[in-house]
Amino acid sequence: MGLGDKISNKAQEAAGKAKESLGDATNNEKLQAEGAADQAAAKAKQAGEHVKDASKDVFGK
């Protein structure tokens, strides 16, 4: 996983948390859901990158 990907994924996760928190504060269910979806997408990308990194460690490619 490149450093740029890591930063991008963390930024997306942080933005999702902020969006979800704002939705909580304003009682906006749509914003809460969007924030949760953004976080889930970022975590899925991170998990995929971790799998790729682990396979490189095991197989050396």
PDB file as gemmi writes it, atoms N, CA and C in Angstrom:
CRYST1    1.000    1.000    1.000  90.00  90.00  90.00 P 1                      
ATOM      1  N   MET A   1       0.859  -1.170   0.000  1.00  0.00           N  
ATOM      2  CA  MET A   1       0.000   0.000   0.000  1.00  0.00           C  
ATOM      3  C   MET A   1       0.900   1.225   0.000  1.00  0.00           C  
ATOM      4  N   GLY A   2       0.666   2.102  -0.942  1.00  0.00           N  
ATOM      5  CA  GLY A   2       1.447   3.314  -1.010  1.00  0.00           C  
ATOM      6  C   GLY A   2       1.029   4.305   0.060  1.00  0.00           C  
ATOM      7  N   LEU A   3       1.948   5.182   0.377  1.00  0.00           N  
ATOM      8  CA  LEU A   3       1.671   6.194   1.398  1.00  0.00           C  
ATOM      9  C   LEU A   3       0.483   7.070   0.998  1.00  0.00           C  
ATOM     10  N   GLY A   4       0.397   7.404  -0.277  1.00  0.00           N  
ATOM     11  CA  GLY A   4      -0.723   8.220  -0.746  1.00  0.00           C  
ATOM     12  C   GLY A   4      -2.061   7.540  -0.534  1.00  0.00           C  
ATOM     13  N   ASP A   5      -2.100   6.205  -0.773  1.00  0.00           N  
ATOM     14  CA  ASP A   5      -3.331   5.449  -0.548  1.00  0.00           C  
ATOM     15  C   ASP A   5      -3.703   5.444   0.926  1.00  0.00           C  
ATOM     16  N   LYS A   6      -2.706   5.261   1.777  1.00  0.00           N  
ATOM     17  CA  LYS A   6      -2.960   5.237   3.221  1.00  0.00           C  
ATOM     18  C   LYS A   6      -3.541   6.581   3.681  1.00  0.00           C  
ATOM     19  N   ILE A   7      -2.936   7.649   3.214  1.00  0.00           N  
ATOM     20  CA  ILE A   7      -3.400   8.985   3.591  1.00  0.00           C  
ATOM     21  C   ILE A   7      -4.812   9.232   3.072  1.00  0.00           C  
ATOM     22  N   SER A   8      -5.056   8.854   1.826  1.00  0.00           N  
ATOM     23  CA  SER A   8      -6.375   9.040   1.228  1.00  0.00           C  
ATOM     24  C   SER A   8      -7.450   8.255   1.978  1.00  0.00           C  
ATOM     25  N   ASN A   9      -7.142   7.009   2.319  1.00  0.00           N  
ATOM     26  CA  ASN A   9      -8.107   6.184   3.039  1.00  0.00           C  
ATOM     27  C   ASN A   9      -8.389   6.732   4.434  1.00  0.00           C  
ATOM     28  N   LYS A  10      -7.354   7.164   5.123  1.00  0.00           N  
ATOM     29  CA  LYS A  10      -7.546   7.743   6.462  1.00  0.00           C  
ATOM     30  C   LYS A  10      -8.328   9.049   6.380  1.00  0.00           C  
ATOM     31  N   ALA A  11      -8.065   9.835   5.348  1.00  0.00           N  
ATOM     32  CA  ALA A  11      -8.802  11.090   5.172  1.00  0.00           C  
ATOM     33  C   ALA A  11     -10.280  10.813   4.915  1.00  0.00           C  
ATOM     34  N   GLN A  12     -10.558   9.794   4.091  1.00  0.00           N  
ATOM     35  CA  GLN A  12     -11.950   9.436   3.818  1.00  0.00           C  
ATOM     36  C   GLN A  12     -12.634   8.945   5.088  1.00  0.00           C  
ATOM     37  N   GLU A  13     -11.905   8.168   5.882  1.00  0.00           N  
ATOM     38  CA  GLU A  13     -12.474   7.670   7.137  1.00  0.00           C  
ATOM     39  C   GLU A  13     -12.755   8.827   8.099  1.00  0.00           C  
ATOM     40  N   ALA A  14     -11.810   9.755   8.197  1.00  0.00           N  
ATOM     41  CA  ALA A  14     -11.991  10.907   9.092  1.00  0.00           C  
ATOM     42  C   ALA A  14     -13.152  11.784   8.630  1.00  0.00           C  
ATOM     43  N   ALA A  15     -13.260  11.985   7.320  1.00  0.00           N  
ATOM     44  CA  ALA A  15     -14.370  12.782   6.791  1.00  0.00           C  
ATOM     45  C   ALA A  15     -15.700  12.095   7.090  1.00  0.00           C  
ATOM     46  N   GLY A  16     -15.727  10.779   6.991  1.00  0.00           N  
ATOM     47  CA  GLY A  16     -16.943  10.033   7.303  1.00  0.00           C  
ATOM     48  C   GLY A  16     -17.333  10.170   8.757  1.00  0.00           C  
ATOM     49  N   LYS A  17     -16.319  10.129   9.633  1.00  0.00           N  
ATOM     50  CA  LYS A  17     -16.598  10.300  11.072  1.00  0.00           C  
ATOM     51  C   LYS A  17     -17.159  11.685  11.342  1.00  0.00           C  
ATOM     52  N   ALA A  18     -16.563  12.684  10.698  1.00  0.00           N  
ATOM     53  CA  ALA A  18     -17.030  14.051  10.899  1.00  0.00           C  
ATOM     54  C   ALA A  18     -18.458  14.219  10.385  1.00  0.00           C  
ATOM     55  N   LYS A  19     -18.721  13.643   9.222  1.00  0.00           N  
ATOM     56  CA  LYS A  19     -20.058  13.737   8.627  1.00  0.00           C  
ATOM     57  C   LYS A  19     -21.084  13.040   9.522  1.00  0.00           C  
ATOM     58  N   GLU A  20     -20.706  11.867  10.033  1.00  0.00           N  
ATOM     59  CA  GLU A  20     -21.619  11.134  10.913  1.00  0.00           C  
ATOM     60  C   GLU A  20     -21.865  11.907  12.209  1.00  0.00           C  
ATOM     61  N   SER A  21     -20.824  12.497  12.765  1.00  0.00           N  
ATOM     62  CA  SER A  21     -20.969  13.287  13.991  1.00  0.00           C  
ATOM     63  C   SER A  21     -21.859  14.501  13.771  1.00  0.00           C  
ATOM     64  N   LEU A  22     -21.681  15.144  12.635  1.00  0.00           N  
ATOM     65  CA  LEU A  22     -22.526  16.300  12.315  1.00  0.00           C  
ATOM     66  C   LEU A  22     -23.980  15.853  12.161  1.00  0.00           C  
ATOM     67  N   GLY A  23     -24.165  14.705  11.544  1.00  0.00           N  
ATOM     68  CA  GLY A  23     -25.519  14.161  11.415  1.00  0.00           C  
ATOM     69  C   GLY A  23     -26.130  13.854  12.769  1.00  0.00           C  
ATOM     70  N   ASP A  24     -25.309  13.324  13.689  1.00  0.00           N  
ATOM     71  CA  ASP A  24     -25.788  13.055  15.048  1.00  0.00           C  
ATOM     72  C   ASP A  24     -26.202  14.358  15.737  1.00  0.00           C  
ATOM     73  N   ALA A  25     -25.345  15.378  15.594  1.00  0.00           N  
ATOM     74  CA  ALA A  25     -25.593  16.646  16.269  1.00  0.00           C  
ATOM     75  C   ALA A  25     -26.835  17.360  15.736  1.00  0.00           C  
ATOM     76  N   THR A  26     -27.105  17.192  14.457  1.00  0.00           N  
ATOM     77  CA  THR A  26     -28.237  17.891  13.849  1.00  0.00           C  
ATOM     78  C   THR A  26     -29.450  16.980  13.664  1.00  0.00           C  
ATOM     79  N   ASN A  27     -29.325  15.753  14.129  1.00  0.00           N  
ATOM     80  CA  ASN A  27     -30.400  14.763  14.007  1.00  0.00           C  
ATOM     81  C   ASN A  27     -30.774  14.543  12.536  1.00  0.00           C  
ATOM     82  N   ASN A  28     -29.744  14.518  11.681  1.00  0.00           N  
ATOM     83  CA  ASN A  28     -29.924  14.337  10.243  1.00  0.00           C  
ATOM     84  C   ASN A  28     -29.539  12.897   9.899  1.00  0.00           C  
ATOM     85  N   GLU A  29     -30.543  12.042   9.707  1.00  0.00           N  
ATOM     86  CA  GLU A  29     -30.287  10.626   9.472  1.00  0.00           C  
ATOM     87  C   GLU A  29     -29.560  10.370   8.154  1.00  0.00           C  
ATOM     88  N   LYS A  30     -29.848  11.179   7.142  1.00  0.00           N  
ATOM     89  CA  LYS A  30     -29.173  11.014   5.853  1.00  0.00           C  
ATOM     90  C   LYS A  30     -27.674  11.267   6.000  1.00  0.00           C  
ATOM     91  N   LEU A  31     -27.309  12.317   6.703  1.00  0.00           N  
ATOM     92  CA  LEU A  31     -25.907  12.651   6.914  1.00  0.00           C  
ATOM     93  C   LEU A  31     -25.218  11.581   7.762  1.00  0.00           C  
ATOM     94  N   GLN A  32     -25.923  11.071   8.759  1.00  0.00           N  
ATOM     95  CA  GLN A  32     -25.374   9.986   9.582  1.00  0.00           C  
ATOM     96  C   GLN A  32     -25.068   8.768   8.713  1.00  0.00           C  
ATOM     97  N   ALA A  33     -26.011   8.410   7.852  1.00  0.00           N  
ATOM     98  CA  ALA A  33     -25.839   7.237   6.993  1.00  0.00           C  
ATOM     99  C   ALA A  33     -24.703   7.441   5.994  1.00  0.00           C  
ATOM    100  N   GLU A  34     -24.614   8.630   5.429  1.00  0.00           N  
ATOM    101  CA  GLU A  34     -23.533   8.921   4.482  1.00  0.00           C  
ATOM    102  C   GLU A  34     -22.178   8.816   5.170  1.00  0.00           C  
ATOM    103  N   GLY A  35     -22.093   9.340   6.384  1.00  0.00           N  
ATOM    104  CA  GLY A  35     -20.849   9.266   7.137  1.00  0.00           C  
ATOM    105  C   GLY A  35     -20.460   7.833   7.449  1.00  0.00           C  
ATOM    106  N   ALA A  36     -21.424   7.040   7.858  1.00  0.00           N  
ATOM    107  CA  ALA A  36     -21.153   5.636   8.156  1.00  0.00           C  
ATOM    108  C   ALA A  36     -20.726   4.896   6.889  1.00  0.00           C  
ATOM    109  N   ALA A  37     -21.344   5.217   5.763  1.00  0.00           N  
ATOM    110  CA  ALA A  37     -20.987   4.580   4.493  1.00  0.00           C  
ATOM    111  C   ALA A  37     -19.570   4.967   4.067  1.00  0.00           C  
ATOM    112  N   ASP A  38     -19.221   6.233   4.247  1.00  0.00           N  
ATOM    113  CA  ASP A  38     -17.867   6.678   3.911  1.00  0.00           C  
ATOM    114  C   ASP A  38     -16.827   5.940   4.749  1.00  0.00           C  
ATOM    115  N   GLN A  39     -17.121   5.782   6.035  1.00  0.00           N  
ATOM    116  CA  GLN A  39     -16.198   5.074   6.913  1.00  0.00           C  
ATOM    117  C   GLN A  39     -16.062   3.613   6.505  1.00  0.00           C  
ATOM    118  N   ALA A  40     -17.171   2.988   6.184  1.00  0.00           N  
ATOM    119  CA  ALA A  40     -17.146   1.576   5.789  1.00  0.00           C  
ATOM    120  C   ALA A  40     -16.349   1.394   4.498  1.00  0.00           C  
ATOM    121  N   ALA A  41     -16.528   2.307   3.555  1.00  0.00           N  
ATOM    122  CA  ALA A  41     -15.793   2.217   2.288  1.00  0.00           C  
ATOM    123  C   ALA A  41     -14.292   2.366   2.529  1.00  0.00           C  
ATOM    124  N   ALA A  42     -13.915   3.311   3.362  1.00  0.00           N  
ATOM    125  CA  ALA A  42     -12.499   3.518   3.659  1.00  0.00           C  
ATOM    126  C   ALA A  42     -11.911   2.297   4.353  1.00  0.00           C  
ATOM    127  N   LYS A  43     -12.643   1.729   5.290  1.00  0.00           N  
ATOM    128  CA  LYS A  43     -12.139   0.543   5.998  1.00  0.00           C  
ATOM    129  C   LYS A  43     -12.035  -0.658   5.065  1.00  0.00           C  
ATOM    130  N   ALA A  44     -12.949  -0.779   4.116  1.00  0.00           N  
ATOM    131  CA  ALA A  44     -12.877  -1.876   3.149  1.00  0.00           C  
ATOM    132  C   ALA A  44     -11.640  -1.725   2.262  1.00  0.00           C  
ATOM    133  N   LYS A  45     -11.359  -0.502   1.845  1.00  0.00           N  
ATOM    134  CA  LYS A  45     -10.162  -0.256   1.041  1.00  0.00           C  
ATOM    135  C   LYS A  45      -8.909  -0.595   1.838  1.00  0.00           C  
ATOM    136  N   GLN A  46      -8.900  -0.190   3.118  1.00  0.00           N  
ATOM    137  CA  GLN A  46      -7.746  -0.473   3.965  1.00  0.00           C  
ATOM    138  C   GLN A  46      -7.553  -1.975   4.134  1.00  0.00           C  
ATOM    139  N   ALA A  47      -8.638  -2.708   4.312  1.00  0.00           N  
ATOM    140  CA  ALA A  47      -8.550  -4.157   4.477  1.00  0.00           C  
ATOM    141  C   ALA A  47      -7.993  -4.800   3.213  1.00  0.00           C  
ATOM    142  N   GLY A  48      -8.454  -4.363   2.059  1.00  0.00           N  
ATOM    143  CA  GLY A  48      -7.946  -4.883   0.794  1.00  0.00           C  
ATOM    144  C   GLY A  48      -6.461  -4.619   0.625  1.00  0.00           C  
ATOM    145  N   GLU A  49      -6.037  -3.439   1.003  1.00  0.00           N  
ATOM    146  CA  GLU A  49      -4.616  -3.103   0.910  1.00  0.00           C  
ATOM    147  C   GLU A  49      -3.787  -3.931   1.885  1.00  0.00           C  
ATOM    148  N   HIS A  50      -4.338  -4.218   3.070  1.00  0.00           N  
ATOM    149  CA  HIS A  50      -3.622  -5.052   4.038  1.00  0.00           C  
ATOM    150  C   HIS A  50      -3.436  -6.466   3.494  1.00  0.00           C  
ATOM    151  N   VAL A  51      -4.444  -6.972   2.801  1.00  0.00           N  
ATOM    152  CA  VAL A  51      -4.339  -8.305   2.200  1.00  0.00           C  
ATOM    153  C   VAL A  51      -3.244  -8.298   1.136  1.00  0.00           C  
ATOM    154  N   LYS A  52      -3.225  -7.273   0.308  1.00  0.00           N  
ATOM    155  CA  LYS A  52      -2.184  -7.181  -0.721  1.00  0.00           C  
ATOM    156  C   LYS A  52      -0.800  -7.085  -0.085  1.00  0.00           C  
ATOM    157  N   ASP A  53      -0.666  -6.299   0.974  1.00  0.00           N  
ATOM    158  CA  ASP A  53       0.621  -6.174   1.655  1.00  0.00           C  
ATOM    159  C   ASP A  53       1.053  -7.502   2.251  1.00  0.00           C  
ATOM    160  N   ALA A  54       0.119  -8.218   2.857  1.00  0.00           N  
ATOM    161  CA  ALA A  54       0.444  -9.501   3.478  1.00  0.00           C  
ATOM    162  C   ALA A  54       0.867 -10.515   2.422  1.00  0.00           C  
ATOM    163  N   SER A  55       0.209 -10.504   1.281  1.00  0.00           N  
ATOM    164  CA  SER A  55       0.581 -11.457   0.234  1.00  0.00           C  
ATOM    165  C   SER A  55       1.965 -11.147  -0.313  1.00  0.00           C  
ATOM    166  N   LYS A  56       2.320  -9.872  -0.359  1.00  0.00           N  
ATOM    167  CA  LYS A  56       3.666  -9.507  -0.792  1.00  0.00           C  
ATOM    168  C   LYS A  56       4.695 -10.025   0.198  1.00  0.00           C  
ATOM    169  N   ASP A  57       4.374  -9.943   1.493  1.00  0.00           N  
ATOM    170  CA  ASP A  57       5.296 -10.443   2.522  1.00  0.00           C  
ATOM    171  C   ASP A  57       5.466 -11.955   2.416  1.00  0.00           C  
ATOM    172  N   VAL A  58       4.399 -12.665   2.141  1.00  0.00           N  
ATOM    173  CA  VAL A  58       4.443 -14.122   2.079  1.00  0.00           C  
ATOM    174  C   VAL A  58       5.076 -14.605   0.777  1.00  0.00           C  
ATOM    175  N   PHE A  59       4.658 -14.021  -0.325  1.00  0.00           N  
ATOM    176  CA  PHE A  59       5.102 -14.502  -1.625  1.00  0.00           C  
ATOM    177  C   PHE A  59       6.244 -13.693  -2.228  1.00  0.00           C  
ATOM    178  N   GLY A  60       6.573 -12.588  -1.596  1.00  0.00           N  
ATOM    179  CA  GLY A  60       7.699 -11.779  -2.054  1.00  0.00           C  
ATOM    180  C   GLY A  60       7.505 -11.094  -3.384  1.00  0.00           C  
ATOM    181  N   LYS A  61       6.269 -10.801  -3.727  1.00  0.00           N  
ATOM    182  CA  LYS A  61       6.003 -10.119  -5.004  1.00  0.00           C  
ATOM    183  C   LYS A  61       5.429  -8.759  -4.785  1.00  0.00           C  
TER     184      LYS A  61                                                      
END                                                                             
